[in-house]
C-alpha cells in the first residue's frame, strides 16, 4: 500500500513539474531581460517589460547604477496571474561604493507577457525603510466620480502600448458610460466597462492603430460621458500619439550612438 502511494506521489510530481516550468520560465526570462537592461541603462529595452499603468512612473524615475543582481526567489500565484520576484542586487550610491540590497518586485501577466509593476519612488523608499505595509488605503472623503488621467499618451518608442482611462465610483449609486467617442482611424476601443458599481474602479483600454509613425506628439481627443442617476459628467480628454519627451529622445540618441556601424 505504501509503495503504491509513493508511486502515485512521484507520478503526480513528475506530471506537475513541466507545468510549473512552463509558467516560471517565461517569467524568469522577462525578469532577466528587464534587470539586464536596467543594469545596462537601456530604458528603451527595459520599458518593454514594464506594466502599462506604470510606464510614466518608470520613465520619470532617476537612473541608478546597478553593479550586480540575481534572482533569489520566485513565488507565482497561478490564480491571479501574479508573481512576486525577490532580487538581490548591489547599487552604487557613491562613486566606487556599492550597497547590497534586496527588493521584491510584483510581476503581472498582461496579454500573456510578464510585466513588472513600478512603484512611485517615494513609496518604494518608505517600503525600503519600513517594509511593505499591505494595509488598505482609506477611501477619499465625499461622494464623487474620479476620472483619470487628464491626458493620455501613446508612446512613439512603443506604439503598441495601450493607454488607460480609469473611472472610480465613490457614489452611492452605479455609474454608466453612455458615450465614448474616438477617432476610429487612430484609436481602437479595446476594453470598455458598461456599469461601474459603488466602490468599484473600472478602466477603458485604448489602442493606437494609426499609420502615422514619424511625426511626433500629434494630438486627438477622447470624448467621454458618464451618467449616474440624473447627473451626467462630460469629459474631453486630450490624447497624444507618437509621444516622445526630451528624456526619451536622449535615450534613443544614446542607443543610436552606441550601435556599431554596419
N, C-alpha and C positions, 0 to 999 in steps of 0.2 A: 504493500500500500504506500509506504514511504517512497520507494523507488519510483512508483507511478506518479506521485505528487511532484517529485523532483524533476522528472522528465517533462511534465506539463509546465512547470515553472520555467525551466530552461527554454522550452519551446516558445512560451509567451515572451520571454525576454528577447530571444532572437527575432521574434516577429515584430516587436515594438522598436528595436534598436534602429533599423533603417528609417522608420518613420520619424524618429527623433532627429536623426542625422539630416533628413530631408528638410526639416524645419530649421535646424540650427545652422547648417552650412551656409545658406543664403544670408542669414543674419550675420554670421561671422565675417563673410566676405564684405558685406556693406560696412560693418564696423571697421574692418581693416582698411578699406578704401577711404573712409571718412577720416580716420585718425592719421593715416599716411599723408593724405592731402593737407590736413591741419598742421602736421609737423613740418611739411614742406612749404607751408604758407601759400598753398594753392586753393584760394577761396572758390574759384570758379568750379573746380572739381568737387570740393567738399560740399558745396551747396546742392549738388545733385542728390545728396543723401540727407538733406535737412527737411523736416516736416513742413508742408506748405504754409501752415499757420504761423510758423516761426521764422520765415525767411527774412523778414525785415530785422528782427532781433539779431539774427546771425550776421547779417551784412553790416550792422551797426556796432557789432562787438569789436573791442580793441584786440588786435592780433597779439598773441603771446608766443614765446619761444619754447617749444617742446623738445627736450633733449632725447627722451626715450619714452616708450609707452608699451604696455602689454595688457591683454585681456586677462583678468584674474578670475572672473566668474560670469556665467550667463544663466539667467533664470527666465524661462519662457512661460507665459500664461496662454495656452492654446485657445482658451475660451474667449479671450478678449483681443486676440491678435496683438498682444503687447508683450514686451520683454524688458527686463532690467539687466543692464550690462555694466559690470564694475571694471573700472580701468585703473591700473597703477601707472603713474606717469611722473616724469621729472620735468618741472617747469623752471625756466631761468627767470629769476626775479631781479638780479643784478648781474652785470657782465661777469661771466665766469662762475656765478653762484647759482646752483640749482637746488630746488627743494623737491623731495619725494612726496607726492600727494596721491590721494585716492578720490575718485568721483564715480558716482553711479548715474549712467545715462538711461533715460527711458526711450525705447525704440518702439515704433508702431508700424504695422503694415498699412501702406497706402497704395491701393491698386496693385497689390502683390509685390510691392517693393518696400523693403525696410527703410524707414526714415527716422532720424533722431529728433527728439524734442529739444529745443534750445530754450533755456530759462533766461529770464531777464537777469542781467549781470548783478543787480542789487540783491535779487532773490537768491541767486547762486552763491553770492558772497555770504549772506546770512546763513544759508544752509551749511556752507563750509565751516562756519564758526560754531553754529548751534545745532546742526543736524537738520534732517529733513522732517519738518513738522507736517503731518498729514491731516492737520485739523482743517475742518471745512470753514471757508470764509463766510462771514456774516452777509446776509443779503443787503443790498443798498436800501437806504431809507426811502419811503414813499412808494407810490404806485405809478408805474410808468412802463413804457416800452423803450428799450435801448436798441438802437441800430448802429452798428459799427462795421467797418471804419468809415470815415468821412470821404475817403478816396481809395480806389483800388488800383493795383498796378499789375501789368503783365510784363515780366522781365525779358529784355532783349536777349540776355545770356541764356535764357531757358523759357522760350515762349510756350512750351507745353505745360508749364507750371500753372495750375489753376489759381484763380483769385476767389476769395470768400467774402460774403456779407453775412454778418451774424445778427440774429434777432433774439433778444432776451425779453421774456414776458414777465414783468413784475406786477401785473394787474391781477385782479380777482376774476377776470373773465378771459375766455380764449381770444386769440387774435388770428386773423386770416389774411394771407397775402392775396389781394384781389387784382393787383396789376403788377406785372414785371415785364418791362419792355427794354430790349437791347437792339443795337444794330446787328441784324442777323447775318450780315456779310462779315462781321468782325468777331462777334461773340456768340457762343452757344451756351444755353442754359443746361448745364449737366445735372443739376440737382436743385430741387425747389420744394420747400415744405408747403403743405396745404393749411395745416392748423397748428398753431403754437399755443399749447395749454398753459394755464397759470403756473409759474415756477419753472417753465421749460426754456431751453435755449435751442434754437434751430439755425441751420445755415443754408445759404444759397451758394452753390458752387458754379462758377462761370469759367469757361474755357475760351481762350483766344484761338480763332480759326481763320483769321485774316491772312491774306497773301503777302502783305507788306512786311518786309523784314530788314529793310535798310534804313528808312527814315526813323529817327529816334524821337521818343517822348511825344508820340501822337495821342490825341485825346478824342474821347467819345463820352457818352453818358449812359447811365442805367437809371431808368425811371421805376420807382418802387412806390406801391400804395398798399397800406395795411389797414384793415378795418377791425375795430374791437368795439362791440356794442354799436352805439350811434356815432362813435368817434372814428375819423379817418385821418391817417397820417400819410402825407405825400412827401417823398424824398427824391431829389435828383442827386445821384452820386457820380462824380466825375470818375472816368476810367482812363488810365494812361496805358497805352500798349507800346511795345518796343522800348520799355522804360529802362533808362540807364542813368546812373548818377556819376559824379566825378570819381568817387572811390572805385566803383565798378569798372569805369573806363581805364583807370590807372592799373587795375589788376590785369585787364586784358592786354594793355601795352607791355606790362612786365612779362606776361606769358609769351607774347609775340617776340620780344627781345631775347628771351631765353631759348627760343627754338633754334636749333642748328639750321644753317642754310641748306636748301635742297640741292 
